Amino acid sequence: MKGPSLAEVTGAKLREALRLVRLKRSYDAETVAGDAKALFERLDDKSGMTSASYFLVEAALLEERISDARRLVEEGQALAKGTKVDEARMLRASMLVKLAEGKPLDALQIAATAERLLLEVGTNHREAGELLLLVAKAHVSQGTTAAQQAALNAALQAVDQFSKAEDAREADAWRLVLEARVALRRFDDGLRAAEAAMVICLEYGDETGQALCLLSLAKAHKIRGLPLKTKKASEKALSLFQEQSSDVLAAEALHLLVEALIGQEQRKEALQRAKQELYSFLSSGDKWAVPSMRLCLVTALLGMDRKKDALSEMERALQDAEELTKNVKVSMMKAQVMKQLAICNMLTGSVDKAKALADQILPMCRELGDIEGEDSMNELIGLVVQQRGALEEHAAKEREAEELILQLKEAMLARDGPTFKAVLEKCYENENVFTENVEEIISPVIATDPDGLYQFFLDNQPEKWKVNPDEDQKFDSAQQFDRRLMYYAFRLGAMGYGPGFRLIKKAYRLGQNLENTQGYGTLNLMDNCPPWEERSQFHPGVLDCVLQVGAVRGTPNEYQYSSVIK
């Protein structure tokens, strides 16, 4: 059986290099493109060598090695001389460098030259489509409404060119249409572009395109303020990127997922997911994704109001970014991490440190053409100037609250009654001591001796807030019921509640005689409820479940789950 020819092998390597670049797998892309270039050299195929050089430029820019990318462009341009399509391709590579340097206007000037070359050659729909994609990206990076409209026009022209070439990259063009329409607040039109992109990806079996489309869709839903839809799209994108070993893009999807969970008030789940993904990733992941993964954890920690832990994780992320970009004069990755670090310092009351970082970041943003970053740092500096005293006072109160909780823990461990009583009284009086924070610190201590520490608490309560155990004792015999068996009992009684009306999370009955029994329950919406339900002031399912709780009084004992423990 005859194997593939050398030309077929090199063509396959170029296609693989494209896939790896789209997935931002820089090392793998560079390796495959390097192998392809060597094979093209054996074939004395200069056009193939310029194609491989283009992917080498993209791989270098993924790691922010701009000087290496410039050198590769110069080498490619020397090879491309005399062949207009190859010259246009290397002009596109030069555009990539200009965009990485934050110079979109220079990139657009280069695009005009490349377009003239392609017009001289004649019809080459694929090359024209690739050029228009970069033109659209150059307009997007300018950030103005007019530029977004220009980006949309260029992306639609790219769609037309790829369609004529019957090329799967049409899906990438539709994604840019989606992003431009969302930036222009044309959300419904954007969703139609996303559908078109997904159809093309399915037609060509392009799993990479599907994942990228879902990521863009998640960003669109986030901008529109739809956390449930953001969660669904980002979770699917995360799964696909993990299957394709794209850690950098998986980190982007995870960040959107964490923000969506926080938006749905699922803060603990967001923190757990961020920790789980980071720790499993650190053992074998792409080092270029580490700072982004840490930023996901920072977002989750801030969602739980754990500012000090967030600041500590942020400093680790900066160390990782500095290590990766130590040979780069100005790094987009480092600038992004430093921006978040400045915000974390602001939140923890280190306003002078926040301002010093913002002053340091501003020139970096200008050099990188990061208009949004420059605006945010100017805003932060303004806040520091306006609110320095208030921020410092708030941070001092939060530090005091943290110290009180730790003192409470130490007093419990030592069974030091007088100290426990004095500290607990201060905790009750401090508006920054929250039950959730106290639980997180002292729950492991209570777990070592629940009965003994309950009695210790009763014996050492502050007089002002004393709890009467005799009044509270009635709950010791309250019986908890298994919610699934309860709804099974309802079904036997011809009340088949649907998912939106099975919202009892826990239910209890106090007493045994029907005349004297009382029912208690905790209710909440489904985790995956649609957005309108979250905004509903009087949710029909919750109101119905209030009445359902009353049925606990007559629920048979066989559905009992456990007794409430002190």
Secondary structure as the mmCIF struct_conf table of DSSP 4:
data_model
#
loop_
_struct_conf.conf_type_id
_struct_conf.id
_struct_conf.beg_label_comp_id
_struct_conf.beg_label_asym_id
_struct_conf.beg_label_seq_id
_struct_conf.end_label_comp_id
_struct_conf.end_label_asym_id
_struct_conf.end_label_seq_id
HELX_RH_AL_P HELX_RH_AL_P1 LEU A 6 ARG A 22
TURN_TY1_P TURN_TY1_P1 LEU A 23 LYS A 24
HELX_RH_AL_P HELX_RH_AL_P2 SER A 26 LEU A 43
TURN_TY1_P TURN_TY1_P2 ASP A 44 ASP A 44
HELX_RH_AL_P HELX_RH_AL_P3 LYS A 46 LEU A 62
TURN_TY1_P TURN_TY1_P3 GLU A 63 GLU A 64
HELX_RH_AL_P HELX_RH_AL_P4 ILE A 66 ALA A 80
TURN_TY1_P TURN_TY1_P4 LYS A 81 GLY A 82
HELX_RH_AL_P HELX_RH_AL_P5 LYS A 84 ALA A 100
TURN_TY1_P TURN_TY1_P5 GLU A 101 GLY A 102
HELX_RH_AL_P HELX_RH_AL_P6 PRO A 104 VAL A 121
HELX_RH_AL_P HELX_RH_AL_P7 HIS A 125 VAL A 140
TURN_TY1_P TURN_TY1_P6 SER A 141 GLN A 142
BEND BEND1 THR A 144 THR A 144
HELX_RH_AL_P HELX_RH_AL_P8 THR A 145 ALA A 165
TURN_TY1_P TURN_TY1_P7 GLU A 166 GLU A 166
TURN_TY1_P TURN_TY1_P8 ALA A 168 ARG A 169
HELX_RH_AL_P HELX_RH_AL_P9 GLU A 170 ALA A 183
TURN_TY1_P TURN_TY1_P9 LEU A 184 ARG A 185
HELX_RH_AL_P HELX_RH_AL_P10 PHE A 187 TYR A 204
TURN_TY1_P TURN_TY1_P10 GLY A 205 GLY A 205
HELX_RH_AL_P HELX_RH_AL_P11 GLU A 207 ARG A 224
TURN_TY1_P TURN_TY1_P11 GLY A 225 GLY A 225
HELX_RH_AL_P HELX_RH_AL_P12 PRO A 227 GLU A 243
TURN_TY1_P TURN_TY1_P12 GLN A 244 SER A 245
HELX_RH_AL_P HELX_RH_AL_P13 ASP A 247 GLY A 263
TURN_TY1_P TURN_TY1_P13 GLN A 264 GLU A 265
HELX_RH_AL_P HELX_RH_AL_P14 ARG A 267 LEU A 282
TURN_TY1_P TURN_TY1_P14 SER A 283 SER A 284
BEND BEND2 GLY A 285 GLY A 285
HELX_RH_3T_P HELX_RH_3T_P1 LYS A 287 ALA A 289
HELX_RH_AL_P HELX_RH_AL_P15 VAL A 290 GLY A 303
TURN_TY1_P TURN_TY1_P15 MET A 304 ASP A 305
HELX_RH_AL_P HELX_RH_AL_P16 LYS A 307 LEU A 324
TURN_TY1_P TURN_TY1_P16 THR A 325 ASN A 327
BEND BEND3 LYS A 329 VAL A 330
HELX_RH_AL_P HELX_RH_AL_P17 MET A 332 LEU A 347
TURN_TY1_P TURN_TY1_P17 THR A 348 GLY A 349
HELX_RH_AL_P HELX_RH_AL_P18 VAL A 351 LEU A 368
TURN_TY1_P TURN_TY1_P18 GLY A 369 GLY A 369
HELX_RH_AL_P HELX_RH_AL_P19 ILE A 371 ALA A 414
TURN_TY1_P TURN_TY1_P19 ARG A 415 ARG A 415
HELX_RH_AL_P HELX_RH_AL_P20 GLY A 417 GLU A 429
TURN_TY1_P TURN_TY1_P20 GLU A 431 ASN A 432
HELX_RH_AL_P HELX_RH_AL_P21 THR A 435 THR A 448
HELX_RH_AL_P HELX_RH_AL_P22 PRO A 450 ASP A 459
TURN_TY1_P TURN_TY1_P21 ASN A 460 ASN A 460
HELX_RH_3T_P HELX_RH_3T_P2 GLU A 463 TRP A 465
HELX_RH_AL_P HELX_RH_AL_P23 PRO A 469 ASP A 472
HELX_RH_3T_P HELX_RH_3T_P3 GLN A 473 SER A 477
STRN STRN1 GLN A 479 PHE A 481
HELX_RH_AL_P HELX_RH_AL_P24 ARG A 483 LEU A 492
TURN_TY1_P TURN_TY1_P22 GLY A 493 ALA A 494
HELX_RH_3T_P HELX_RH_3T_P4 PRO A 499 PHE A 501
STRN STRN2 ILE A 504 LEU A 510
BEND BEND4 GLN A 512 ASN A 513
TURN_TY1_P TURN_TY1_P23 LEU A 514 ASN A 516
STRN STRN3 GLN A 518 LEU A 523
TURN_TY1_P TURN_TY1_P24 ASP A 527 ASN A 528
HELX_RH_AL_P HELX_RH_AL_P25 PRO A 531 ARG A 535
BEND BEND5 GLN A 537 PHE A 538
HELX_RH_AL_P HELX_RH_AL_P26 PRO A 540 VAL A 549
HELX_RH_3T_P HELX_RH_3T_P5 GLY A 550 GLY A 554
HELX_RH_3T_P HELX_RH_3T_P6 ASN A 557 TYR A 559
STRN STRN4 GLN A 560 SER A 563
HELX_LH_PP_P HELX_LH_PP_P1 VAL A 564 ILE A 565
#
